[in-house]
């Protein structure tokens, strides 16, 4: 083989290598990839709304449950007693309000009777005063005779007394009316508003409603279809209100987390096609598309470390490391043979539209 032929062959090999390297570099730019991907799903932390010991537990660990299926039941005995107590309290309040309403009605009748008596007493006093005024005018205009003088004395003796009695009676009725109105105000204040707006009635109904809800809350049901995982409960286990007791993986919410370098993310757009390969299924390629790209990540350098000092990782001064940004990928279709498990690893290639 001559030197010329040797140079030609070497040049061809170098050209092929350069073309191959360029193609790989171009493909890597247009189709960024990462092996740092994970299967993710919504993990629902199921917490009871009431506290108590578990008396029914019809599920087992890693079981698939449907939405609305019973997960466990809390001992309802205490809540049944509270429900009966709330019903009795509402019934007692209802009877008390009825009695208060009767009392208010009676007090209203007494006020009306006192007002009527007051009107009659005022009318009698008015007539007596008019009669006294008339007598005074007659005495001033008529010459008194002996017999007439005797009559005048009788009138002077009787009229002022009757007027005084009428005034005393009027003051007594006014005091009686004031007492009746005060009693009416007290009874109305004790009863409160009538009908559904009554505060005592609303409180008793609210307590009954809460007791009824607690009776329903003793049964804890699945809020979505999915898998129960890491189940630690047993019959007799004590669960606490608003503390998570069961983890449920929602099977309708699977997606893929891909952690791409920030310079790769700059070339990605929502809707770009993604090819996902799970480590457990290396020969199956799952299609998806970019649903969203996170807008931030937590800063590791500068966080508090020991003795409240800044936690700083050592880095190479001549290398500038790119951060990794989470990219959320929605899978279009998953074959029945593929079982998605939260936290498992995936490789992802994104086919960008970047030129």
Secondary structure, 3 states (H helix, E strand, C coil): CCHHHHHHHHHHHHHHHHHHHHHHHHHHHHCCEEEEEEEECCEEEEECCCCEEEEECCCCCCCEECCCCEEEEECCHHHHHHHHHHHHHHHHHHHHHHHHHHHHHHHHHHHHHHHHHHHHHHHHHHHHHHHHHHHHHHHHHCCCCHHHHHHHHHHHHHHHHHHHHHHHHHHHHHHHHHHHHHHHHHHHHHHCCCHHHCHHHHHHHHHHHHHHHHHHHCEEECCCCEEEECCCCCCCCEECCCCEEEEEEECCCCEEEEEEEHHHHCCCCCCCEEEEEECCEEEEEEEEEEEEECCCCCCCCCEECHHHCEECCCCCCCCCCCCEEEEEEEECCCCCCCCCCCCCEEEEEEECCCC
